[in-house]
Amino acid sequence: MEMETESTAADWHGSDSTAEDQEPPLPGEDRLSGLPDGVLGDIISLLPTREGARTQVLASRWRHLWRSAPLNLDYHPFLFGQEGLNATIARVLAAHRGPGRRFCAPVYHLPVDRADAWLRSPALDNLHELELCCYGFMLQYPPQTPQPPPAAAFLFSDTLCVATIGDCHLTDSTIEGLHFPKLQKLALKQVTISESSLHTMIASCPALQCLLIYRSFGFGRLRINSINLRGICVKAYSYGRGLKFGELIIENAPFLGSLILSDRLHVSLIYAPKLEALGFLSSTCTSVLVFDSAAIQGLRVDSLTTAVRTIKILAVDMHALSLDVVLDLMRCFPCLEKLYIQSTGPGKSNCWRRKHRDLIRSLDIRLKTIVWRHYRGIKSHVDFATFFILNAGVLELMTFEVNSEDYNEEFFAQHRKMLQVDNRASRGARFRFTSDWSYNHIMESSVHDLEPADPFERTCPSKENTNFVLCAGC
């Protein structure tokens, strides 16, 4: 057994290249400034707003680039008071010649003429990404009911590729006649919209690939008929204003790869032949998920006539960790390769050697990756983990997120023995301990998180970035 402490989120094997392999630039040589203006402009447009503007001071070669590069304007770095924020955004829009790449700003607190002036600024011409959401602390007197978005909000409908609209009322007259020929990602956050307008809006986006609907009102049912959708994330709201979202029907989604849901929803999957990623199935809510040959309520498999073989990635949220529940889900999804677990409770008795000895002989465990949030090292957790360590023959990586107080050498040494990793079924398996969040809880995230094939995979490690790996030595 070999133990290794890592300081980055990179794979423990490390990189094949070293600093010595890289050819250093000659003294005084500036290779970056030698790139064409168009390439430098694209680089600047990907930087945060402050950093992009600061490139003007690098050298005379850079002074004009920011003003002509596609503008990336995000208000978050400038939260130093409402008036200061308004002045900063106005100054940036006035100084920039355009075109626009991204505009993220709270406009609902503004007078109508000022919001309209911002959105009609030449700096936003040909805008690709728009995010209009209001945050309560920005409003001195928040409106009692959601207001319609500014009249100029959809001036960019012909060029938008990404749109996040929140905290407003999308009226039928607003939606009527809209068309988004290039829109690939749409997020509706805490909006009020009628069922007919919601269907009309989705239908007006023929290129739509990612759809996020977060705590929105005014409709009870959503039917999905889309040949391009790759990812859907829906979070209903159990309280609040207006008609509650309660039913999702996926009638025809031939390329849908991921479905993220929560709360009290009834979901019917009629045709989604490429669905591979599913979550969060939860023990704390009453969501019902109906396949053609299986039905799941919460985490309980209510009926199963034929296994669902398309699902390869599953995320579950259970208060009391239960091996029995997970094994039932694995029978329902026999081709499962990645399992994400979140469990905050003490765990049930997960003794399995006698109880599941017949199952072990017949169950084909295809899991390659297990990611476990809130591993506490108590007996029920150890029993749960050893089932997979000793029986998952193709396991490659098992990640345990532990509390910061357990992230120490003594805890690792103890669990090296308790988890019996020397007797692992997969000789190439690795076991990683981290105090960082071990996967992406997408329900609070942006529509961009729906794009990857695995929407739960953590792509942005924390600043600490600490990992401890029990390496499966030969």
N, C-alpha and C positions, 0 to 999 in steps of 0.2 A: 504494500500500500504506500502510495506516495502522496504527500500533502503539499499544496501550493497555494500561496496567497497572491491574489491578483489586485491590481490597483486600477484596472480599466474594465470596461464592459466588453472588450474584445474577447474572442475565443481564447481559452486558456493555452492553446498551442502556440499562440503568438503569431506575429507576422513573419513571412519569409524574407522580407526585405529589412535591411538595417540602415542606420544613418550613413554608414560607410559606402553603401551602394548608391547613394544619391550624389549626383555631381553638383558641387556647390557653384553658385553663380560667380562670375568674375568680379573682382572688387569694383564697385561703382556701377555695375551692370544692373539695369532695371528691365527685366524681361517682361513683366506685367504691362508696363506702359507701352511696350512695343506692339501690343495686340491692337487689332482694328477697333475703331470707336464703337461699332455695333456690338462686338463681343464684350467690351468693357461696360457698355451700357446695360447689357443683360446681367452682368455680374452685379452691378450697382443696384439694379432693380430687385435683386434677391436679398439684399441686405436689409436689416431693420431700418426704420425711417431715419433715426439719428445718425447711424453709421453711414448710411448712403449719402446724406447731406455733408457729412464731415470729409468725404473723399475729395471735396473741392480744395482742401488745404494741403493735399499730398504733394502736388507739383503743378506747375503751369499747364502741363499736359492734361491734367484732370479737371481744371476749373470749369470747363463748359460741359463736362460729361453728365453731371448729375441733373442739370437743367434740361438736358435733351433726352436722358435715359427714361424709360418707362417708369412712371412715378409709383412708388410703394408707400402709401400714407396710412399709417396705423396710429390711432390716437392714444393707445395705451401708455407709451413712454412719457406722455405729456400731462398726466393727471395731477396737475398742481393747482387746481381751481378752475371753475367753469369759465371765467372771463379769460384767464391765461390760456386755457385750452382753445377757446374760440379764436383768440388772436393768433395763436401759433398756427392753427389749421388754415386760417385765412391768409396768413403770411406765406406759408408754403405753397398754397394754391396760386397765389399771385406771382410768386417767383419762378414757378415751374412752367415750362412751355408745353409740356405734354410729349407724348401721349400718356395715358394712365394705365398702370398694370393692376393696382389694388387700392381700394379706398375703403377704410374701416373707420367709421365715426358715428357717434351718437347724435343724430340730427333731430330727434323728436322734441328736445327741450328748446330748440331754436325758434325764433319767429319764422313764420312761413316764408317771408321774402329772403331771409338769410339762408335758410336751408336750401331754397330753390337756387340761390346764387352759387352756393357751394357746388351743388350737383350739376349746374350748367357751366362750370368753369372749363375753359379750354384745356386745363391741365389734366382733365379726366377724359378727354376724347379717346375713343377706342378702348374704353375700360374693359378689363378682363375679369376682375373679381370685385364684388361689392358686398360689404357687410354693414348693415344698418340695424343696430340693436341699441336699446336704451337701457341704462342701468339706473336704479332708483336713486342712488346718491347724487346723480347728476341733476335731478329735478328738485327744485325748491317746493313746487306744488304739483306732485304727480297727478295726472288725470285719473278720475275714478273709472273711466272706461277707456279701452284702447282706441287710439286715434288712427285714421288712415295714414299711410306713408306719404311723404311729400310728393307733390304732383310730378316732380322731375325724377323720382326714384327709378323709373323704368325707361328712362331715355336711352339706356345702354342695352336694351333687350336684344339688339342685333349682334352685339359683340361679346356679351357676358359669357364666360365659361363657368364661373362659380358665383353663386348668390346665397347669402345668408340674410334672411329677413326675420326680424323678431319684434316682439312687444308692440304690435300694431293690429289694426283691423283691416284685413284685405276684403274689401267689399266686392259684391258681384260686379258692379260697374267698373271697378279697378281692374279686375281680372279679365273681363270681357275684351276680346280682341288682342290680348297680349300674345306674343310669339317669341320664343327663345330658341332660335335655330342652332346655336352653338353651346347652349348650357349643358354642362356635363355633371355638375354637382349643385344640388339644391338643399338648403336647410331652412326649415320653418320652425322658429323657436318662440313659443308662447304667443302665437298669433291666433286671432279669431277669424275663421273662414268657414263658409258654408260647404256642405258636402259636394254640391254640384260645382262650385268654384274650385275646390281642391282638385277634383278630377279634371276640370278644364285646364288648370294650371299645369298639372303633370303631363297632360296630353299635349300641351303647347311646347313641351321640351322633347323633341324627337331624339336628341342625342344624349338624353339623361342616363348617367351611369350610377350615380350615388344619390340616395335620398335619405334625409334625416328629418324626422318630425318629432319635436320635443315639446311636451306639455302644451299642446295646442287644443283649441276648443271650436265648437260650432258644428262639428260633424260627428256622427256616430260610427260610420263605416268607411273604410277605404278599400277600393278594389284596384289591384295592380294588373295591368295588361301592358307589358313593355318588352320589346325584343332587345333592348340595350342595357337595362338595369343590371348592375353587378353587385351592388350592396344596398341594403335597406336597414335603417336603424329607427325604431319607433319607441317612444316613451310616452305612455298615456299619463293622465293626471286624474287622481282619484277624488280631488276636490277642486273648488274654484268656480269659475264663471261658465255659464252656457252649457250646451250639449257636450257630453263626455265621449271621447274616442274609446270605442269598446270592441270593434271587430276589424280585423285585417284579413282580406281574402286575396291570395295570390293566385290569380286565375291562369295567367300565361306569362311566365318570366323565364324563357329558355336559357338565359345566361346568368341568372342570379346565382352568385357564389357565396354571399354571406347574409345572414339575417340576425339582427340584434334586436331583442325586445325585452320589455319589462312591464311590471305592474299587471293590472287586471285586463288582459286582452284575450280575445278568442281569435286564434290564428288558424286559417285553413290554407293548406298548401295543396293546390290542385295540380299545378304543373310548374315544377322548378327542378328539372332533371339534373342540374349541375350544382345544386346547393351543397356546399362542403363545410362551411363554418356556421355554427349555431350557438347562441347564448343570449342573455344569461338565463338559463333555467334555474329557478329559485324555489326554495322550500318556504319562503315567506310570502309568496303571492299566489294568486289563484289563476294565473294565466293557463289557458288551454291551447295546446298545439296539436292540430289534427293533420296527419299525413293520410295518404290513400290507404295505408295498411296498418297504421299505428296511431294511438292517441296518448298524449302525455299531459297530465295536469300537475302544474308545479314541477316537482321532480319525480312524480309517480307515473310509471307506465301503466295506464289504465287498460289498454288493449293492444295486442300485437298479433297480427296475422302473418305478416311478412316483414322481415328486417329491412330497415332503411339503410341501404349500402352506400349512399352518396356522401353521408356526413363523415368527415375526417377530422374536424376540429370542433371541440365542444367546450363551452365554458359554463360552470355551474356555481351557484352561490347557495350554500347550505349552512344553516346555523349549527346544527349538530352533525359532525362529520359521520357519514354512514357508508361503509363499504358495500353493504347490501344494495343500497340505492344506486351507487355507481355501477355495480355489476349488472343490475337490471337495465341501466341505460346502455351499457356496453353490449348487452344482448340485442337491444333495439338498434344500436349503431355498431355493428360488428367490424366495420372497417376503420374505426376510430384510430387516429395516429397521434393526435395532440389533445391533452386534457388539461384545462385550466380550472383550478379549484380555489374557491374562497370560502373559508370557514372560520367563524369567530367564536363558536361555542365550544364546549368541552369535548364533544364527540361521544358517540355511542360505543358500546362494546364491539370492537372490530376483530374479535378472535375469529380465525378463519380456517385453521389447519384441519380440524375435524368437520366443521360445518360445510366447507366448500371443497372437500377433497375430491368428490366426484366431478364437480364443476371444473376443477383445475385440469383434469385429464381431457375435457372436451372443449373448453373455452380457448379459442384462438386469440391470444392477446397480441394485437398489432401495434400497441402504443410505442411510439418512439420518444415522445416528449411529455413530461408531466411538470406542470408549474403550479406551485402550491403557495397560496398567500395565507399568512397567519399560522404557520407551523409552530407549535408550542413545545413539542417534544414529550408530551404526556403519553401514557401507555396506549390510549386509543389511537393517537396519531402515529406512534411507532408501529403499532400493529397494522394500521392502514398502509403505511409506507412499505413495510416489509412484504406485504402481499405482492406488490408490483416489483419490488427489488428481486424477490426470489422466484417470480413466475413470468415476468415480462421478458421474453427471450430476445427481443429486438430493441429493447430500451437503449436510447442513446444519451439522454440527459434528463435528470430529475432535479428541479430547482426548488429549494425551500426558502421562503421568505420568513425570517424570524424577527422577533422584537430586538431592538437595539441592545437591550441589556443582556440578551442571550448571544450576541455576536462576539464570542471570545474563544480562546484556545481551549479552555476547559470544556465548554459545550461541544465543540467539534470533536474533541478526543472521546468524549462520552458517547456521542452518537455514531462515531465510526464503528464502535462495537455493537451498540444497540440495534443499528439498522442492518447489520450483518452483510455489509457490502462485499466482504471477501467471498461470500457464497452467492453472489448475484447471478441471475440466470443469463444476463447479457454481459459477456466479458469486456465489451468495449464501453459499458455505461459509465457516465460521470455523474457526480452528485455535488451540486453547487449550493452553498449557503450564501444568502445575501440579506442585508438589512434594508435594501432598496425595495421599492415596489417592483414586483416581479412580472407584472403584465399590465396591459392597458385597460383600464375600466372605461370603456368607450362611451358610456351613457352620458358622461359630462364633457365629452370631447367634441371636436369639430367634424364637419362632413368629410374633411380630408382623411380622417382615420378609417373611412370605409373603403378606401381605394386598395390597400394591400390585400393579397390573397388571404393572409391571416390578420384580421383586424384587431386581435387581442395581443399581438406580439409587441413588446415594449421596444420602441425605436428611439426614445429620448431618455437615456439614463440620467440619474440624478447627479448632483455635483459630487457627492461622496463616492459613488461608483465603486463600492467595495464588494468583493466576492471572495469566498473561500471555497476551494474546490477539493473534494476528495477524488483524487485521480485513480482510475481503475488501472493499476499497473499490471504488467504481465507477470 
